[in-house]
Amino acid sequence: MEKISKIVSTVVPIMDENIDTDQIIPSRFLKATERKDFGINLFADKRYNKDGSIDPNFPLNKKIIGSQILLTGPNFGCGSSREHAAWAIYDTGFGQLFLLHLLIFLKAMR
């Protein structure tokens, strides 16, 4: 595997603090036993309106194709160690960083 020295990418900012794994992938979507198709439910309670339509104001819905960096607020991924959260992020297009064991959640500067 080649060493990565530079990543050129747009950034998707989700700057809320203390986003736990249940917000990343709500527990009602954890019934699947295979590691696929979790991305559609990533941040489901924030990405979609109550009627099921897409919330155009949620940053992930504005994601530019090819984004590899998810910029988050402090304490991202807190809570349980739910692996489905990582699978959902992977399925949404941030997976190259997972595959290289370089998953980077940049913490917001205070």
C-alpha positions in Angstrom: 0.0 0.0 0.0 1.3 3.4 -0.9 1.9 6.1 1.7 -0.7 8.9 1.5 1.0 12.3 1.7 -1.9 14.5 0.5 -5.6 14.3 0.2 -7.4 16.9 -1.9 -11.0 17.0 -1.2 -14.0 19.1 -0.4 -15.2 19.0 3.2 -18.7 18.2 4.5 -19.2 20.1 7.8 -21.5 18.7 10.5 -20.5 20.9 13.4 -22.9 19.8 16.1 -21.2 18.8 19.4 -21.6 15.3 21.0 -23.0 13.5 18.0 -23.4 10.0 19.3 -23.7 6.8 17.3 -27.5 6.8 17.6 -27.6 10.1 15.7 -25.1 8.8 13.2 -27.3 5.7 12.5 -30.5 5.4 14.5 -31.1 2.1 16.2 -34.2 1.3 14.2 -32.0 0.7 11.1 -29.7 -1.9 12.8 -31.7 -5.0 11.8 -29.5 -5.9 8.8 -26.8 -8.4 9.4 -24.8 -7.7 6.2 -22.5 -4.7 6.0 -24.2 -2.9 3.2 -26.8 -0.2 2.4 -26.5 1.6 5.7 -25.5 4.9 4.1 -29.1 5.8 3.1 -29.9 6.0 6.9 -26.8 8.0 7.9 -28.1 10.8 10.1 -31.6 9.8 9.1 -33.3 11.9 11.8 -31.5 15.0 10.6 -31.2 14.3 6.8 -34.9 13.7 6.3 -38.1 15.6 7.2 -40.9 13.9 9.1 -42.7 13.2 5.8 -39.6 11.4 4.5 -38.5 14.1 2.1 -34.9 15.2 2.1 -34.0 18.3 4.2 -32.1 20.4 1.7 -30.5 22.4 4.5 -28.7 19.4 6.1 -25.0 19.5 5.1 -24.8 15.9 4.0 -27.6 16.5 1.5 -25.4 19.3 0.0 -22.4 16.9 -0.3 -20.3 17.5 -3.3 -19.4 14.2 -5.0 -15.9 13.2 -4.1 -15.8 14.6 -0.6 -13.6 12.5 1.6 -13.5 14.6 4.7 -16.2 14.9 7.3 -15.6 17.9 9.5 -17.3 17.5 12.9 -17.7 19.2 16.2 -16.2 18.0 19.5 -16.9 14.5 20.8 -18.1 13.0 17.5 -19.1 9.4 17.7 -19.6 9.3 21.4 -21.9 6.7 23.0 -21.9 3.1 22.2 -19.3 1.5 20.0 -21.8 0.7 17.3 -20.0 -0.5 14.3 -23.0 0.2 12.1 -22.1 4.0 12.4 -18.8 3.4 10.7 -20.5 1.2 8.1 -23.1 4.0 7.4 -20.3 6.6 7.0 -18.4 4.2 4.7 -21.5 3.7 2.5 -21.9 7.4 2.1 -18.6 7.9 0.3 -16.1 8.6 3.1 -15.0 4.9 2.8 -11.6 5.5 1.2 -10.4 6.8 4.5 -11.8 3.7 6.3 -10.1 1.4 3.9 -6.8 3.0 4.5 -7.2 2.9 8.3 -7.0 6.7 8.2 -10.5 7.6 9.2 -10.1 11.2 10.1 -12.7 13.2 11.9 -11.3 16.7 12.1 -12.3 18.4 15.3 -13.5 22.0 15.1 -11.1 24.6 16.5 -12.7 26.4 19.4 
